[in-house]
């Protein structure tokens, strides 16, 4: 693994989202003709977001030599639903994508609880070394959190303007995720291991 500067990882994670936001804000009141069709700012932003995400993902894979299942699933769903939005010139498909992603993540976390497997610890164990009970609590809380995000996304895109949804997608969701992680600080402390331990994705919870 190559050593990278601390700002590289967040830049790769949030860069495509900032590209999406910037293109939408620039063209939100305009219509651009491409391939004989009229496209609004939302579709143009989606058209810019997909290659930006591919580029960021490729750079991260080149630097680290690996991608998490969450990154792969996100890339696939963005490509599918973003592509449908562009092809059909319909923003609804892209707006639906976060709902599907969050429901999928909640289902995976719920399955890990049912099977008593520490899949979340396998992904985050290096950053948050905790005992099995701590991971079980965090897995349950995160599953519920993702379902709440899915519901919030559905309410916002179905009842509010494109601009409101873009602000929610770009800034609201990251802030909510940060607040969730910060709100569980006591759990991290109470269940922290004395030393960082390597976690196996088949280890029981």
C-alpha positions in Angstrom: 0.0 0.0 0.0 1.4 3.4 -0.9 1.6 6.1 1.7 -0.8 9.0 0.9 -1.4 12.4 2.4 -4.3 12.7 4.9 -6.4 14.9 2.6 -6.4 12.4 -0.3 -9.0 9.9 1.1 -11.7 12.6 1.9 -11.0 14.3 -1.4 -11.6 11.1 -3.2 -14.7 10.3 -1.2 -16.3 13.8 -1.4 -14.8 15.0 -4.7 -17.4 13.4 -7.0 -20.2 14.7 -4.8 -18.8 18.3 -4.9 -18.6 17.9 -8.7 -22.3 16.9 -8.8 -23.3 19.9 -6.6 -21.2 22.4 -8.6 -22.6 21.3 -12.0 -26.2 21.3 -10.7 -25.8 24.8 -9.2 -24.2 26.1 -12.4 -26.9 24.7 -14.7 -30.0 24.4 -12.4 -31.9 27.1 -14.3 -30.6 26.2 -17.8 -31.3 23.7 -20.4 -28.6 22.2 -22.6 -29.2 20.4 -25.9 -27.1 17.2 -26.3 -27.7 14.3 -28.7 -30.8 16.1 -29.9 -32.5 16.3 -26.5 -32.9 18.9 -23.9 -31.3 18.2 -20.5 -31.7 20.2 -17.3 -29.1 20.9 -14.6 -29.9 17.8 -12.6 -29.3 15.4 -15.5 -26.1 17.3 -16.4 -24.9 17.0 -12.8 -25.6 13.3 -12.9 -23.7 13.0 -16.2 -20.7 14.6 -14.6 -21.0 12.6 -11.3 -20.7 9.1 -12.8 -17.3 9.5 -14.5 -16.0 11.5 -11.5 -17.0 8.6 -9.2 -15.3 6.1 -11.5 -12.1 8.2 -11.5 -12.1 8.6 -7.7 -12.7 4.9 -7.2 -10.0 4.0 -9.7 -7.5 6.3 -8.0 -8.4 4.9 -4.6 -7.9 1.3 -5.8 -4.6 2.3 -7.4 -3.4 3.9 -4.1 -4.7 1.3 -1.7 -4.9 -1.9 -3.8 -8.4 -2.6 -2.5 -12.1 -1.4 -2.4 -14.7 -2.1 0.2 -17.9 -3.9 -0.7 -19.7 -0.7 0.1 -17.7 1.2 -2.5 -18.3 -1.4 -5.1 -22.0 -1.6 -4.4 -22.3 2.2 -4.6 -20.4 2.4 -7.9 -22.6 -0.2 -9.5 -25.9 1.4 -8.2 -24.7 4.9 -9.2 -23.9 3.6 -12.7 -27.2 1.8 -13.1 -29.6 4.4 -11.7 -27.6 7.4 -12.9 -27.5 5.8 -16.3 -31.2 5.3 -16.3 -31.8 8.9 -15.3 -29.6 10.1 -18.2 -31.0 7.7 -20.8 -34.7 8.4 -19.9 -34.0 12.0 -19.0 -35.7 11.4 -15.7 -34.1 12.5 -12.4 -36.3 10.2 -10.3 -34.1 7.2 -10.9 -31.0 8.9 -9.5 -32.9 10.2 -6.5 -34.1 6.7 -5.8 -30.5 5.4 -5.7 -29.7 6.4 -2.0 -32.8 4.8 -0.8 -31.8 1.5 -2.4 -28.2 1.8 -1.1 -29.3 2.4 2.5 -31.9 -0.3 2.5 -29.3 -2.7 1.1 -26.8 -1.7 3.8 -29.4 -2.1 6.5 -30.3 -5.6 5.2 -26.7 -6.6 5.2 -26.2 -5.4 8.7 -29.4 -7.1 9.8 -28.2 -10.4 8.2 -24.9 -10.1 10.0 -26.8 -9.8 13.3 -29.0 -12.8 12.5 -26.0 -14.9 11.5 -23.9 -13.6 14.4 -21.1 -12.4 12.1 -19.0 -9.4 12.6 -19.1 -8.0 9.1 -19.1 -4.4 10.3 -16.0 -5.0 12.4 -14.3 -6.6 9.4 -14.6 -3.2 7.6 -14.1 -0.8 10.5 -12.1 -2.9 13.0 -8.8 -1.2 12.3 -10.2 2.3 13.0 -12.5 1.2 15.9 -11.1 -1.8 17.8 -14.0 -3.0 20.0 -15.2 -6.1 21.7 -17.9 -8.3 20.1 -20.7 -6.9 22.2 -19.8 -3.4 21.1 -19.8 -4.4 17.5 -23.2 -6.0 17.9 -24.7 -2.8 19.4 -23.1 -0.6 16.7 -24.4 -3.0 14.0 -27.9 -2.8 15.3 -27.8 1.0 15.6 -26.3 1.5 12.2 -29.0 -0.8 10.6 -31.7 1.4 12.1 -29.8 4.5 11.1 -29.6 3.5 7.4 -33.4 2.7 7.4 -34.0 6.2 8.8 -31.8 7.7 6.0 -33.7 5.7 3.4 -37.0 7.1 4.7 -35.7 10.6 4.8 -34.5 10.4 1.3 -37.8 9.1 0.1 -39.7 11.9 1.8 -37.4 14.7 0.5 -37.2 13.7 -3.1 -40.9 12.9 -3.4 -42.1 16.1 -1.7 -39.5 18.8 -2.2 -37.6 20.5 -5.1 -34.6 19.2 -7.0 -32.5 21.9 -5.3 -33.6 20.8 -1.8 -32.7 17.2 -2.6 -29.3 18.2 -3.9 -28.5 20.1 -0.8 -29.7 17.2 1.3 -27.6 14.7 -0.7 -24.4 16.9 -0.8 -24.4 18.2 2.8 -27.3 16.8 4.8 -26.4 13.1 4.5 -22.7 13.5 5.4 -23.6 15.7 8.4 -26.1 13.1 9.6 -23.5 10.3 9.2 -20.9 12.4 11.1 -23.5 13.1 13.9 -24.3 9.4 14.1 -20.7 8.4 14.4 -20.0 11.1 17.0 -23.2 10.2 18.9 -21.8 6.7 19.5 -18.6 8.0 21.0 -19.5 6.5 24.4 -20.1 3.1 22.9 -16.6 3.2 21.3 -15.1 4.1 24.7 -17.0 1.6 26.8 -16.3 -1.4 24.4 -12.8 -0.4 23.3 -10.1 -3.1 23.3 -6.9 -2.4 25.2 -5.0 -3.0 22.0 -6.0 -3.0 18.3 -6.8 -6.5 17.2 -7.2 -7.8 13.7 -10.8 -8.8 13.0 -12.0 -11.6 10.8 -15.2 -11.3 8.8 -16.3 -14.8 9.9 -15.7 -14.1 13.6 -18.9 -14.5 15.6 -20.6 -11.6 17.3 
